[in-house]
Amino acid sequence: MEKKKWRTAISWHFDGEAYVRGYNLAELIGNLTFTEAIYLVLKGELPTNRERKMLDGIFVAMVEHSIAPPSVIAARAVASGGNSLHVGVGAGVLAFGDAHGGALEGAMRFYQENADRDVEEVVREYLENGKRIPGFGHRYYKDYDPRSKRICELAKEIGYFGKYCRFAQQVEEWIEKIKGKKLVMNVDGSIGAVLSEMGFDWRMGKGFFIIGRVPGLVAHVYEELVMEKPFSKRLDEEKEVEYLGEKPKKLPDSFKNRRL
Ligand SMILES: CC(C)(COP(=O)(O)OP(=O)(O)OC[C@H]1O[C@@H](n2cnc3c(N)ncnc32)[C@H](O)[C@@H]1OP(=O)(O)O)[C@@H](O)C(=O)NCCC(=O)NCCS
């Protein structure tokens, strides 16, 4: 058969109806939870109850985490510029990077590439080269991240606390031993370990954060649009900004009255 330009194994139409990963979409409605449908579309198969329960917990852990993070600042600032909901939410998603949200992908990659190595050696390699270990450290949580605590408990309860989770816990311990300072396993660190236990490829990591956090971004942009005046996200230069530039100075005469 001739190889066509585009290829997909995700969904197709048969006899006028849509099929997702081989299942009739209409039949899935009312029979699958949203999380089960997400699992099906991402993994290509129906989840077991355990898989659904774990993934449900993961999405709940990621759904929202205050007005403070860069993605919410970006989303609300863009909305306050007079843009519609999808533009603000898109701006929030674009703010996900290595330090926020994208750390989930980094953590999954870190575990999947290193979990069979000696943990002390791996941690030393990062710290001695001034490299940040994705999934560890937090601006607000300094003792423990309550989301990670609960994710690890849930993983233990339903049998997902395996080699990646143990490795993650040891990384946290070794960072403290070597650095003399605790850098908590944050939500990306714990979720990255559990998603690795569930067999997800690290290259899908950012996708999980996007799926989990978009509801929070929608709520924030909606709130900005209905509760605040346009342009509300303008900084007060005097109160909020430190000016580090030049004092006012004269433009040289040679730049004035020129024919350009
Ligand atoms: C989240 C983060 C930005 C918080 O940074 P922070 O508030 O500046 O961190 P702290 O003040 O607690 O710690 C700063 C010190 O720890 C180090 N550090 C912080 N996170 C580190 C990490 N993940 N790996 C190695 N070292 C780290 C810093 O280099 C700094 O070292 P120094 O004191 O020797 O200069 C940071 O921990 C980080 O980049 N983590 C990795 C990315 C990540 O997991 N992000 C998801 C957050 S939910």
The ligand as a Gaussian input file, in Angstrom:
#p B3LYP/6-31G(d) Opt

LIG

0 1
 C       11.664000      25.439000      42.244000
 C       12.973000      26.240000      42.341000
 C       13.003000      27.255000      41.197000
 C       12.999000      26.945000      43.679000
 O       14.204000      27.628000      43.705000
 P       14.754000      28.452000      44.981000
 O       13.592000      28.967000      45.759000
 O       15.755000      29.419000      44.468000
 O       15.453000      27.342000      45.819000
 P       16.083000      27.500000      47.259000
 O       16.194000      28.938000      47.655000
 O       15.307000      26.603000      48.142000
 O       17.515000      26.872000      47.067000
 C       18.443000      27.518000      46.428000
 C       19.688000      26.666000      46.458000
 O       19.363000      25.288000      46.186000
 C       19.832000      24.926000      44.891000
 N       18.773000      24.203000      44.241000
 C       17.450000      24.516000      44.229000
 N       16.777000      23.591000      43.551000
 C       17.688000      22.675000      43.147000
 C       17.591000      21.477000      42.437000
 N       16.418000      21.054000      41.976000
 N       18.705000      20.772000      42.200000
 C       19.901000      21.180000      42.663000
 N       20.066000      22.311000      43.358000
 C       18.963000      23.052000      43.591000
 C       20.161000      26.219000      44.215000
 O       21.142000      26.059000      43.224000
 C       20.661000      27.043000      45.376000
 O       21.937000      26.580000      45.740000
 P       22.983000      27.519000      46.541000
 O       22.306000      27.945000      47.810000
 O       24.128000      26.617000      46.761000
 O       23.248000      28.676000      45.608000
 C       14.210000      25.298000      42.264000
 O       14.196000      24.448000      43.375000
 C       14.311000      24.509000      40.981000
 O       14.749000      25.044000      39.954000
 N       13.908000      23.210000      41.018000
 C       14.007000      22.375000      39.865000
 C       12.837000      22.626000      38.939000
 C       11.537000      22.147000      39.530000
 O       11.440000      21.051000      40.050000
 N       10.503000      22.984000      39.417000
 C        9.162000      22.646000      39.852000
 C        8.712000      23.496000      40.991000
 S        7.122000      22.961000      41.589000

